Amino acid sequence: MPETIARRVKLDALTLVAAGHTRAHVAGLMHISKRTITHAKRKQRLYGDIEGGKKKSGKRAKFTPEIINVPLFFMFTD
């Protein structure tokens, strides 16, 4: 299984690329692939986060936010 790259490393790589360094230079400097930088940049552009777009795991919620936040139409009085 491939080793995961720390979020901080990806953010630093994108900062260097934004500062004008090439992806190849940054990849060699930080010991990551050019593809990792490309994917992080694309995810940041699409989702606003370098690790965005991941599918949620686990059980689905039984109640949606719309069901939970239903306004109360009845006023109970004694």
C-alpha positions as CSV (number, residue, x, y, z in Angstrom):
1,M,0.0,0.0,0.0
2,P,1.4,3.4,-0.9
3,E,2.6,5.7,1.8
4,T,0.3,8.7,2.5
5,I,1.8,12.1,2.2
6,A,1.3,14.5,5.0
7,R,-1.1,17.4,4.4
8,R,1.6,19.9,5.5
9,V,3.9,18.6,2.8
10,K,1.3,19.1,0.1
11,L,0.5,22.6,1.3
12,D,4.2,23.5,1.3
13,A,4.6,22.1,-2.2
14,L,1.7,24.2,-3.5
15,T,3.1,27.3,-1.8
16,L,6.4,26.8,-3.6
17,V,4.7,26.2,-6.9
18,A,2.6,29.4,-6.4
19,A,5.9,31.2,-5.7
20,G,7.1,30.4,-9.2
21,H,9.1,27.2,-8.8
22,T,8.4,24.4,-11.3
23,R,6.5,21.2,-10.2
24,A,9.5,19.1,-11.1
25,H,11.9,21.2,-8.9
26,V,9.4,21.2,-6.0
27,A,8.8,17.4,-6.4
28,G,12.5,16.7,-6.2
29,L,13.0,19.0,-3.3
30,M,10.2,17.6,-1.2
31,H,10.6,13.9,-2.3
32,I,7.1,13.6,-3.7
33,S,5.9,13.1,-7.3
34,K,4.8,15.7,-9.8
35,R,1.5,13.9,-10.0
36,T,0.9,14.4,-6.2
37,I,1.3,18.2,-6.7
38,T,-1.0,18.2,-9.7
39,H,-3.7,16.3,-7.9
40,A,-3.5,18.5,-4.8
41,K,-3.7,21.6,-7.0
42,R,-6.7,20.3,-8.8
43,K,-8.5,19.3,-5.6
44,Q,-7.8,22.6,-4.1
45,R,-9.3,24.3,-7.2
46,L,-12.4,22.1,-7.4
47,Y,-13.2,21.5,-3.7
48,G,-11.4,24.2,-1.9
49,D,-9.2,21.7,0.0
50,I,-6.3,19.6,-1.1
51,E,-7.9,16.4,0.2
52,G,-11.4,17.3,-0.9
53,G,-13.8,15.0,-2.8
54,K,-13.4,12.0,-0.6
55,K,-16.5,9.8,-0.3
56,K,-17.8,9.6,3.2
57,S,-17.6,6.2,4.9
58,G,-19.8,4.6,7.5
59,K,-23.5,4.2,8.1
60,R,-25.9,6.6,6.5
61,A,-27.8,9.0,8.8
62,K,-31.3,7.9,9.7
63,F,-32.4,11.5,9.8
64,T,-31.5,14.1,7.3
65,P,-30.9,17.8,8.4
66,E,-34.3,18.7,6.7
67,I,-36.1,16.2,8.9
68,I,-34.3,17.3,12.1
69,N,-35.0,21.0,11.5
70,V,-38.7,20.7,10.8
71,P,-40.5,23.8,12.2
72,L,-42.9,23.1,15.0
73,F,-46.4,24.0,13.8
74,F,-48.3,23.1,16.9
75,M,-48.2,25.1,20.1
76,F,-48.8,22.9,23.2
77,T,-50.5,24.7,26.1
78,D,-51.7,23.4,29.4
